[in-house]
Amino acid sequence: MKYTVKAAAMATGVSESRLRTWERRYGIPRPTRSATGRRLYDEHDLAIIRRMAALAAAGVSAAEAAAAARSEEAAPPAAPVAAPSEEHPLISELLEASLAYDEPGITRVIREAVGTAWEKALEEVLFPVLYRLGEHWGEGVVSCATEHFTTEVIRRELAAALAAAPDPLPDAPSALLACPEEERHELGLLAMALLLSQRGLRVFYLGGDVPAPDLVFAIGKTNPDAVCLAATTASGLASLGRTVRSLVSVRAPVRLFVGGPAFGRGYGEDSIPGARLPHSLGAAADAISNTLSTRS
C-alpha cells in the first residue's frame, strides 16, 4: 500500500511539514516518488516515522531519534497477519452499509453479528470492517468520515450494552480503564470495558486522553484492583510510558496492565512496566479477569 504525504501524516500523527523537514534534515524516511514527483510512503516508511516520533516524544533529540530510527531502517517490516480463509459473511454487509452511510443498516448488522456474543462480533466482524475502511481511506478510496461514522455507531451500541450489563457482586474485583493523554482512539478500550463487565468485574471506564495526574486522582478515589492502559499510536504509546512511570513514582497500589495496537511494533514499548495484554480482546479480558480472581 502506498500513502501520499497527507495520508502518511494522518496515519502517523506527524504533520506534513514535519515529515518534509525530517526527510530534508535527517533523511527519515526515504519515500519513493510517483511519475509526477509526489512522495509515496509505504508501511515500512510509516513504521520508521512512528519510531522516530515515539523517541522524540520520549525526550530524545531529533538528531538522536533519527539516528536510532535510521539504524533500524534495514530491518524488514513485520509480516502481515494472514487473513482468515473464509471471511465472515456479515463483513460485506457492514461495509456496504458503511459506504452508504446507512445508519439503520449498520445498526442492524451490528446487532445481528452480536447476537448474545459481543466478543466474537468484535473480533470477527466489527474491527475487521474498521480495519478495512482504514485501508480504503489510506488508498484514497473512501473518506475518513466514513470510518468515523461507522465507529460512532459501533461506539453507541457498545455503550448501550455496557450500560445494560448486570450489576457486579459487591465484592467483585475492579478495574479502571483509560487511554493516556494524547491517545484518543479508545473504541478498543470501550470494548474491553464491556467484556470485563460481562465477566463480572466492576469497571471504571475513563475513556481517552486522560492526563496522568487525573488518572492518579481517579485511582485514589476508586481504589481499583487493576489499571488497564491502552495505546494505538506511537505518540499514544510514548504518553502511556510517561503515565506508567507516574504511577510507579507515586507507588499506586494496583496491578498494571498495558496493551493496544501500538504494542509489538517496535515503538520502544520494551521499557514500559506492566503486564502485557494479548492482542485478542477476549484473551486480554480473560488475562485480567483470571489474574484478579486469584488476587490475595
C-alpha positions, 0 to 999 in steps of 0.5 A: 500500500502506498500513502501520499504525504497527507495520508502518511501524516494522518496515519502517523500523527506527524504533520506534513511539514514535519515529515518534509523537514525530517526527510530534508534534515535527517533523511527519515524516511526515504519515500519513493516518488510517483511519475509526477514527483509526489512522495509515496510512503509505504508501511515500512516508511510509516513504521520508521516515522512512528519510531522516530516520533515515539523517541522524540516524544520520549525526550530524545533529540531529533538528531538522536531519534533519527539516528536510532530510527535510521539504524533500524531502517534495514530491518524488514517490516513485520509480516502481515497477519494472514487473513482468515480463509473464509471471511465472515459473511456479515463483513460485506454487509457492514461495509456496504452499509458503511459506504452508504452511510446507512445508519439503520443498516449498520445498526442492524448488522451490528446487532445481528453479528452480536447476537448474545456474543459481543466478543466474537462480533468484535473480533470477527466482524466489527474491527475487521470492517474498521480495519478495512475502511482504514485501508480504503481511506489510506488508498484514497478510496473512501473518506475518513468520515466514513470510518468515523461514522461507522465507529460512532455507531459501533461506539453507541451500541457498545455503550448501550450494552455496557450500560445494560450489563448486570450489576457486579457482586459487591465484592467483585474485583475492579478495574479502571480503564483509560487511554493516556493523554494524547491517545484518543482512539479508545473504541478498543478500550470501550470494548474491553470495558464491556467484556470485563463487565460481562465477566463480572468485574466492576469497571471504571471506564475513563475513556481517552486522553486522560492526563496522568495526574487525573488518572492518579486522582481517579485511582485514589478515589476508586481504589481499583484492583487493576489499571488497564492502559491502552495505546494505538499510536506511537505518540499514544504509546510514548504518553502511556510510558510517561503515565506508567512511570507516574504511577510507579513514582507515586507507588499506586497500589494496583496491578498494571496492565498495558496493551493496544495496537501500538504494542509489538511494533517496535515503538520502544514499548520494551521499557514500559512496566506492566503486564502485557495484554494479548492482542485478542480482546477476549484473551486480554479480558480473560488475562485480567479477569483470571489474574484478579480472581486469584488476587490475595 
